[in-house]
Amino acid sequence: MRGINKRSSLLRESPTRRIDRIREIISREGRDIYLLSTGQPSIPPPKEVRDYLSKLLSEESMKLYSYTQSQGIKDLREAIVNDLKELGGLDLDPDKNVVVTAGGQEAMFTTLSAILEPGDEVILIDPTYFGYRPLIEYFGGIIKYVPADMENGFQPDLESIKNVISSKTKAFILVSPDNPTGRVIDNNIAKGLAELAKDHDFWLVIDEAYKTLIYEGEHSWIWHFAPEHVIGIDTFSKDPGIPGWRLGYIYGPEEFIKPAKLISEEIVYCPPSIAQMMVTYYLKSGIRKIFIPKVLSAYKSKRDALIDALQTYLPEVKFAKPQGSMFLFADFSAYLNKLNMNTEIFTEKLLMEVGVASVPGSYFGSTKNFIRLSFVSETQERIHTAINLIRKFINNYLTHNNY
């Protein structure tokens, strides 16, 4: 009989897409929007890479428009393996350990498709990226949350993780650098997680979307500690900055890569060919060594501008300084309690009334009085203006309502 799979109701629209829809409506009215909500780069890929593609596009050839291997073109997989070797000292085989995907989201969907059975338990940090929960639930997984406190820099507590591990634990998902907190996982904690994964035989799924966007500290390559238990989820959306071209990859042990390749093939058949050609050139040309330091310098200056603006205009806001990624996760409790508002209402009013777009912390877990602020899209001056507008909104609302 005709019907719809009931599990499809577990898939929810990304909350940031909802914010983007409201923002688009306001923008069409000619209003200025201060974009502190988005998690996409503001710096386009290097001009040399774009010039290279321009030459390819002028050729009378089908190589930019044809199907590729489902696993990704061999040149790109080799470039990825070499890149991981250079960045983290990983020794991988381009045929046995890597699958190129149509972005990080497809990489996560493919990964969970390959490893989860209904009833399997998956451990998540609270707070964490909102995109994991609907996928886990769609595949019939059960989520166990482990809190990470701002006072400890949002580093997960190994003892708390150990306490929720059971015979049904299938995976632990970690994003580092983190979305939404900007936390970079401590190397000793990474080693501890690897030991737990080996002792209890579960997967460590490591989302490394922001691995090259670190301002202080270093990325911990957990693969070294437990190579048979680690699956790496990576994307080229942030580096070199092509979120709209949908390209990412998964790396892991051969027993995982075999089914992952087949699942990815069924979902997208093959990753976008033009994006594969572009990233192959980007990685092999050495341009990244010049490009990423410039990106880091620009983003770090914007991060510091956001910190300065918060300390200047909203001194009662609390936060842990983000070490990486594109976000600062701020505790607005002192102001929200005075306003008697939750973050959903507060952020919507900020967007509708003063044109500042941000993301409620409740989307990321139980951190209901937190707000995620992105610092990469706006200039330093506009970041200061946006935070000052939030200050004015709070003061006007308190004065108008006689609080």
Secondary structure, DSSP 8 states (H G I E B T S, - for coil): -----GGGGG----HHHHHHHHHHHHHHTT---EE-S--S-SS---HHHHHHHHHHHTSS-STTTS---TT--HHHHHHHHHHHHHHH-----TTTSEEEESSHHHHHHHHHHHH--TT-EEEEEES--TTHHHHHHHTT-EEEEEE--GGGTT---HHHHHHH--TTEEEEEEESS-TTT-----HHHHHHHHHHHHHHT-EEEEE-TTTT-BSSS----GGGT-TTTEEEEEESTTTT--GGG--EEEE--HHHHHHHHHHHHHHHSS--HHHHHHHHHHHHHSTHHHHHHHHHHHHHHHHHHHHHHHHHH-TT-EE----BSSEEEEE-HHHHHHHT--HHHHHHHIIIII-EE-EEGGGGSS-TTEEEEE-SSS-HHHHHHHHHHHHHHHHHHHHHTT-
